[in-house]
Amino acid sequence: MGSPIEGKVAVVTGAASGIGKEIAHTLARAGAKIAIADLDLAGAQAVADEIILAGGMAVGVAMDVTDEAAVNGGIARVVAQLGPVDILVSNAGIQIINAIEDYAYSDWKKMLGIHLDGAFLTTKAVLPHMYAGDRGGVVIYMGSVHSHEASPLKSAYVTAKHGLLGLARVLAKEGGKHGVRANVVCPGFVRTPLVEKQIPEQAQNLGISEEEVVKKVMLGQTVDGIFTTVEDVAQTVKFLCEFPSNALTGQSVVVSHGWYMQ
């Protein structure tokens, strides 16, 4: 018996690398047709080529998730090449850390633009396809343990990740009658290039060693001192995509080795 998402069209933003790339491969192995949407078109196409080489169906799409015209144009290209969108995984994100008093307003706007505006614009672009004839769909936002907790130096990131919970819950309320489910996946620290970059930055800002950043800041609250993996996150996304009903909607699923417990 095949996966419930076999033949479905999935858009994964920020999927040229890291968590998004693993999600794209995981959904492709379950039979979904994948659109790799990323600012880095060459990287997006490279991931699409990997999926195609493995026997799947995929396209790379250039997309600046903060630009409404770019988002709408990118989704239109996906629909033209693969068909109406069934699954959106809003994963695109960056990290900029600094104390609030030193946080540049331009950085604040950039962070909220990518995480929140990007989630809103991509959602708005795919909903007409999901609402048409109440065909339904799945929207998954990439949150964080910081959707529930706070850490020093991450004012914009924490604000944005908290905001995704609100967006998902509203979409769950509005989309339920059309068969659209919305949930937030909230990973702990995943050792991606984004996190690797934070280690020396946090060491400098907090006045501690890089080893202490890893052991105390990133993994100190876990039950086993282990980083969450991209595979952990991707399997959780797959589970939510395959879940058969509105029994699981408007929720956040934390994948953090106990870093945060709901």
C-alpha positions as a Markdown table, in Angstrom:
| # | Residue | x | y | z |
|---|---|---|---|---|
| 1 | Met | 0.0 | 0.0 | 0.0 |
| 2 | Gly | 1.4 | 3.4 | -1.0 |
| 3 | Ser | 1.7 | 6.5 | 1.0 |
| 4 | Pro | -1.4 | 8.8 | 1.3 |
| 5 | Ile | 0.7 | 11.6 | -0.2 |
| 6 | Glu | 1.8 | 9.6 | -3.3 |
| 7 | Gly | 1.2 | 11.8 | -6.4 |
| 8 | Lys | 0.5 | 14.9 | -4.3 |
| 9 | Val | 2.3 | 18.1 | -5.1 |
| 10 | Ala | 4.4 | 19.5 | -2.3 |
| 11 | Val | 6.2 | 22.9 | -2.2 |
| 12 | Val | 9.1 | 23.1 | 0.2 |
| 13 | Thr | 10.6 | 26.6 | 0.7 |
| 14 | Gly | 14.3 | 27.0 | 1.7 |
| 15 | Ala | 14.9 | 23.5 | 0.4 |
| 16 | Ala | 18.2 | 23.9 | -1.4 |
| 17 | Ser | 20.0 | 22.8 | 1.8 |
| 18 | Gly | 19.6 | 21.7 | 5.4 |
| 19 | Ile | 16.3 | 20.7 | 6.9 |
| 20 | Gly | 14.3 | 21.7 | 3.8 |
| 21 | Lys | 16.4 | 19.5 | 1.6 |
| 22 | Glu | 15.9 | 16.5 | 3.8 |
| 23 | Ile | 12.1 | 17.2 | 3.9 |
| 24 | Ala | 12.1 | 17.3 | 0.1 |
| 25 | His | 13.8 | 14.0 | -0.2 |
| 26 | Thr | 11.7 | 12.4 | 2.5 |
| 27 | Leu | 8.4 | 13.5 | 0.9 |
| 28 | Ala | 9.7 | 12.5 | -2.6 |
| 29 | Arg | 10.5 | 8.9 | -1.3 |
| 30 | Ala | 6.8 | 8.8 | -0.2 |
| 31 | Gly | 5.8 | 9.5 | -3.8 |
| 32 | Ala | 5.1 | 13.2 | -3.6 |
| 33 | Lys | 6.0 | 15.5 | -6.5 |
| 34 | Ile | 8.3 | 18.1 | -5.1 |
| 35 | Ala | 8.9 | 21.8 | -5.9 |
| 36 | Ile | 12.2 | 23.0 | -4.4 |
| 37 | Ala | 11.6 | 26.7 | -3.8 |
| 38 | Asp | 14.7 | 28.7 | -2.8 |
| 39 | Leu | 16.5 | 32.0 | -3.4 |
| 40 | Asp | 19.4 | 29.8 | -4.7 |
| 41 | Leu | 18.0 | 28.5 | -8.0 |
| 42 | Ala | 21.1 | 26.5 | -8.8 |
| 43 | Gly | 20.9 | 24.8 | -5.4 |
| 44 | Ala | 17.2 | 24.2 | -5.7 |
| 45 | Gln | 17.7 | 22.6 | -9.2 |
| 46 | Ala | 20.5 | 20.5 | -7.8 |
| 47 | Val | 18.2 | 19.0 | -5.1 |
| 48 | Ala | 15.5 | 18.5 | -7.8 |
| 49 | Asp | 18.0 | 16.7 | -9.9 |
| 50 | Glu | 18.9 | 14.4 | -7.0 |
| 51 | Ile | 15.3 | 13.5 | -6.5 |
| 52 | Ile | 14.8 | 12.9 | -10.2 |
| 53 | Leu | 17.9 | 10.7 | -10.3 |
| 54 | Ala | 16.4 | 8.6 | -7.4 |
| 55 | Gly | 13.3 | 8.1 | -9.5 |
| 56 | Gly | 11.1 | 10.9 | -8.2 |
| 57 | Met | 9.5 | 13.9 | -9.8 |
| 58 | Ala | 10.8 | 17.4 | -8.8 |
| 59 | Val | 11.4 | 20.9 | -10.1 |
| 60 | Gly | 13.6 | 23.7 | -8.8 |
| 61 | Val | 11.9 | 27.1 | -8.5 |
| 62 | Ala | 13.6 | 30.5 | -7.7 |
| 63 | Met | 11.6 | 32.2 | -4.9 |
| 64 | Asp | 12.1 | 35.1 | -2.6 |
| 65 | Val | 9.5 | 34.4 | 0.0 |
| 66 | Thr | 9.3 | 38.1 | 1.0 |
| 67 | Asp | 8.3 | 39.2 | -2.4 |
| 68 | Glu | 4.6 | 38.8 | -3.2 |
| 69 | Ala | 5.1 | 38.8 | -7.0 |
| 70 | Ala | 7.9 | 36.3 | -6.8 |
| 71 | Val | 5.9 | 34.0 | -4.6 |
| 72 | Asn | 2.8 | 34.2 | -6.8 |
| 73 | Gly | 4.9 | 33.7 | -9.9 |
| 74 | Gly | 6.8 | 30.7 | -8.4 |
| 75 | Ile | 3.6 | 29.0 | -7.3 |
| 76 | Ala | 2.1 | 29.5 | -10.7 |
| 77 | Arg | 5.2 | 27.8 | -12.3 |
| 78 | Val | 4.8 | 24.9 | -9.9 |
| 79 | Val | 1.1 | 24.5 | -10.8 |
| 80 | Ala | 2.0 | 24.7 | -14.5 |
| 81 | Gln | 4.7 | 22.0 | -14.2 |
| 82 | Leu | 3.4 | 19.7 | -11.5 |
| 83 | Gly | -0.3 | 20.5 | -10.8 |
| 84 | Pro | -2.3 | 22.2 | -8.0 |
| 85 | Val | -0.5 | 22.4 | -4.7 |
| 86 | Asp | -1.5 | 19.9 | -2.0 |
| 87 | Ile | 1.2 | 20.4 | 0.6 |
| 88 | Leu | 3.1 | 23.5 | 1.6 |
| 89 | Val | 6.1 | 23.3 | 3.9 |
| 90 | Ser | 7.1 | 26.8 | 4.8 |
| 91 | Asn | 10.7 | 26.2 | 5.9 |
| 92 | Ala | 12.7 | 29.2 | 4.6 |
| 93 | Gly | 14.5 | 31.0 | 7.4 |
| 94 | Ile | 17.7 | 32.7 | 8.6 |
| 95 | Gln | 19.2 | 33.6 | 11.9 |
| 96 | Ile | 20.6 | 37.0 | 13.1 |
| 97 | Ile | 21.6 | 37.2 | 16.8 |
| 98 | Asn | 22.2 | 40.3 | 18.9 |
| 99 | Ala | 21.1 | 41.9 | 22.1 |
| 100 | Ile | 17.9 | 43.9 | 21.8 |
| 101 | Glu | 19.6 | 47.2 | 22.4 |
| 102 | Asp | 22.0 | 46.5 | 19.6 |
| 103 | Tyr | 19.6 | 44.8 | 17.2 |
| 104 | Ala | 19.4 | 46.8 | 13.9 |
| 105 | Tyr | 15.9 | 47.5 | 12.9 |
| 106 | Ser | 16.8 | 46.5 | 9.3 |
| 107 | Asp | 17.8 | 43.1 | 10.7 |
| 108 | Trp | 14.6 | 42.8 | 12.7 |
| 109 | Lys | 12.5 | 43.6 | 9.5 |
| 110 | Lys | 14.6 | 41.1 | 7.5 |
| 111 | Met | 14.0 | 38.3 | 10.1 |
| 112 | Leu | 10.3 | 38.9 | 10.3 |
| 113 | Gly | 10.0 | 39.3 | 6.6 |
| 114 | Ile | 11.5 | 35.9 | 5.8 |
| 115 | His | 9.9 | 33.9 | 8.6 |
| 116 | Leu | 6.5 | 35.6 | 8.9 |
| 117 | Asp | 5.8 | 37.4 | 5.7 |
| 118 | Gly | 7.2 | 34.4 | 3.8 |
| 119 | Ala | 4.8 | 32.0 | 5.6 |
| 120 | Phe | 1.9 | 34.3 | 5.0 |
| 121 | Leu | 2.6 | 35.0 | 1.3 |
| 122 | Thr | 3.2 | 31.3 | 0.4 |
| 123 | Thr | 0.1 | 30.3 | 2.3 |
| 124 | Lys | -2.0 | 32.9 | 0.6 |
| 125 | Ala | -0.7 | 31.7 | -2.8 |
| 126 | Val | -1.5 | 28.0 | -2.3 |
| 127 | Leu | -4.8 | 28.2 | -0.6 |
| 128 | Pro | -6.9 | 28.9 | -3.7 |
| 129 | His | -5.7 | 25.5 | -5.0 |
| 130 | Met | -6.5 | 23.7 | -1.7 |
| 131 | Tyr | -9.9 | 25.5 | -1.3 |
| 132 | Ala | -11.0 | 24.8 | -4.9 |
| 133 | Gly | -13.8 | 22.2 | -4.6 |
| 134 | Asp | -12.8 | 21.7 | -1.0 |
| 135 | Arg | -10.0 | 19.4 | -2.3 |
| 136 | Gly | -8.0 | 20.1 | 0.9 |
| 137 | Gly | -4.4 | 20.2 | 1.7 |
| 138 | Val | -1.6 | 20.4 | 4.3 |
| 139 | Val | 0.3 | 23.5 | 5.5 |
| 140 | Ile | 3.3 | 23.0 | 7.8 |
| 141 | Tyr | 5.3 | 25.8 | 9.2 |
| 142 | Met | 8.8 | 25.3 | 10.5 |
| 143 | Gly | 8.8 | 26.6 | 14.0 |
| 144 | Ser | 11.3 | 25.9 | 16.7 |
| 145 | Val | 11.5 | 25.2 | 20.4 |
| 146 | His | 11.7 | 29.0 | 20.3 |
| 147 | Ser | 8.0 | 29.0 | 19.3 |
| 148 | His | 7.5 | 28.2 | 23.0 |
| 149 | Glu | 10.6 | 29.3 | 24.8 |
| 150 | Ala | 13.0 | 32.3 | 24.6 |
| 151 | Ser | 16.8 | 32.6 | 24.6 |
| 152 | Pro | 19.0 | 35.7 | 24.9 |
| 153 | Leu | 20.1 | 37.4 | 21.7 |
| 154 | Lys | 17.2 | 36.1 | 19.6 |
| 155 | Ser | 14.4 | 38.7 | 19.9 |
| 156 | Ala | 13.4 | 38.7 | 16.2 |
| 157 | Tyr | 13.7 | 34.9 | 15.8 |
| 158 | Val | 11.7 | 34.1 | 19.0 |
| 159 | Thr | 9.0 | 36.7 | 18.0 |
| 160 | Ala | 8.8 | 35.2 | 14.5 |
| 161 | Lys | 8.6 | 31.6 | 15.6 |
| 162 | His | 5.9 | 32.5 | 18.2 |
| 163 | Gly | 4.0 | 34.2 | 15.4 |
| 164 | Leu | 3.9 | 31.1 | 13.3 |
| 165 | Leu | 1.8 | 29.4 | 16.0 |
| 166 | Gly | -0.8 | 32.1 | 15.6 |
| 167 | Leu | -0.9 | 31.9 | 11.9 |
| 168 | Ala | -1.2 | 28.1 | 11.9 |
| 169 | Arg | -4.1 | 28.2 | 14.4 |
| 170 | Val | -6.0 | 30.8 | 12.4 |
| 171 | Leu | -5.5 | 28.8 | 9.2 |
| 172 | Ala | -6.6 | 25.6 | 11.0 |
| 173 | Lys | -9.9 | 27.4 | 12.0 |
| 174 | Glu | -10.4 | 28.9 | 8.5 |
| 175 | Gly | -9.3 | 26.0 | 6.5 |
| 176 | Gly | -11.0 | 23.1 | 8.4 |
| 177 | Lys | -14.2 | 23.4 | 6.4 |
| 178 | His | -12.2 | 23.0 | 3.2 |
| 179 | Gly | -10.2 | 20.0 | 4.4 |
| 180 | Val | -7.0 | 22.1 | 5.0 |
| 181 | Arg | -4.9 | 21.2 | 8.0 |
| 182 | Ala | -2.2 | 23.5 | 9.5 |
| 183 | Asn | 0.5 | 22.6 | 12.0 |
| 184 | Val | 3.9 | 23.8 | 13.2 |
| 185 | Val | 6.9 | 21.5 | 13.6 |
| 186 | Cys | 9.2 | 22.8 | 16.3 |
| 187 | Pro | 12.7 | 21.4 | 16.2 |
| 188 | Gly | 15.4 | 21.8 | 18.9 |
| 189 | Phe | 18.9 | 22.6 | 17.8 |
| 190 | Val | 19.7 | 20.9 | 14.5 |
| 191 | Arg | 23.4 | 21.0 | 13.5 |
| 192 | Thr | 22.9 | 22.7 | 10.1 |
| 193 | Pro | 25.1 | 25.4 | 8.7 |
| 194 | Leu | 22.7 | 27.9 | 10.3 |
| 195 | Val | 23.4 | 26.5 | 13.7 |
| 196 | Glu | 27.1 | 26.1 | 13.1 |
| 197 | Lys | 27.3 | 29.8 | 12.3 |
| 198 | Gln | 25.7 | 30.6 | 15.7 |
| 199 | Ile | 28.2 | 28.7 | 17.8 |
| 200 | Pro | 31.1 | 31.2 | 17.5 |
| 201 | Glu | 28.7 | 34.2 | 17.5 |
| 202 | Gln | 27.0 | 33.1 | 20.7 |
| 203 | Ala | 30.4 | 32.3 | 22.3 |
| 204 | Gln | 31.5 | 35.9 | 21.6 |
| 205 | Asn | 28.3 | 37.5 | 22.7 |
| 206 | Leu | 27.9 | 35.4 | 25.9 |
| 207 | Gly | 31.6 | 35.4 | 26.8 |
| 208 | Ile | 31.9 | 31.6 | 26.9 |
| 209 | Ser | 33.7 | 29.0 | 24.9 |
| 210 | Glu | 32.2 | 27.4 | 21.8 |
| 211 | Glu | 32.2 | 24.0 | 23.6 |
| 212 | Glu | 30.1 | 25.6 | 26.4 |
| 213 | Val | 27.7 | 27.0 | 23.8 |
| 214 | Val | 27.1 | 23.5 | 22.5 |
| 215 | Lys | 26.9 | 21.7 | 25.8 |
| 216 | Lys | 25.1 | 24.3 | 27.9 |
| 217 | Val | 23.2 | 26.6 | 25.6 |
| 218 | Met | 22.2 | 24.2 | 22.8 |
| 219 | Leu | 22.0 | 20.8 | 24.4 |
| 220 | Gly | 21.9 | 21.6 | 28.1 |
| 221 | Gln | 18.2 | 21.2 | 28.4 |
| 222 | Thr | 18.0 | 18.0 | 26.3 |
| 223 | Val | 17.5 | 14.6 | 28.0 |
| 224 | Asp | 20.5 | 13.0 | 26.3 |
| 225 | Gly | 22.8 | 15.8 | 25.1 |
| 226 | Ile | 22.1 | 15.0 | 21.4 |
| 227 | Phe | 21.3 | 17.3 | 18.6 |
| 228 | Thr | 18.0 | 16.9 | 16.8 |
| 229 | Thr | 18.7 | 15.6 | 13.2 |
| 230 | Val | 17.3 | 16.7 | 9.9 |
| 231 | Glu | 15.9 | 13.2 | 9.6 |
| 232 | Asp | 14.0 | 13.6 | 12.8 |
| 233 | Val | 12.4 | 16.7 | 11.5 |
| 234 | Ala | 11.6 | 15.4 | 8.1 |
| 235 | Gln | 10.0 | 12.3 | 9.4 |
| 236 | Thr | 7.7 | 14.4 | 11.6 |
| 237 | Val | 6.7 | 16.5 | 8.6 |
| 238 | Lys | 6.0 | 13.4 | 6.7 |
| 239 | Phe | 3.8 | 12.1 | 9.5 |
| 240 | Leu | 1.8 | 15.3 | 9.6 |
| 241 | Cys | 1.4 | 15.3 | 5.8 |
| 242 | Glu | 0.1 | 11.7 | 5.9 |
| 243 | Phe | -2.3 | 12.2 | 8.9 |
| 244 | Pro | -5.8 | 11.5 | 7.6 |
| 245 | Ser | -8.0 | 14.0 | 9.3 |
| 246 | Asn | -8.6 | 17.3 | 11.0 |
| 247 | Ala | -8.1 | 15.6 | 14.4 |
| 248 | Leu | -4.5 | 16.9 | 14.2 |
| 249 | Thr | -4.6 | 20.5 | 13.2 |
| 250 | Gly | -3.7 | 23.8 | 14.8 |
| 251 | Gln | -1.0 | 22.0 | 16.8 |
| 252 | Ser | 2.7 | 22.4 | 17.4 |
| 253 | Val | 4.8 | 19.2 | 17.4 |
| 254 | Val | 8.1 | 19.6 | 19.3 |
| 255 | Val | 11.1 | 17.5 | 18.1 |
| 256 | Ser | 13.8 | 18.4 | 20.5 |
| 257 | His | 15.2 | 15.5 | 22.6 |
| 258 | Gly | 13.3 | 16.9 | 25.5 |
| 259 | Trp | 14.7 | 20.4 | 25.2 |
| 260 | Tyr | 11.1 | 21.6 | 25.5 |
| 261 | Met | 8.2 | 19.5 | 26.7 |
| 262 | Gln | 4.5 | 20.4 | 26.1 |
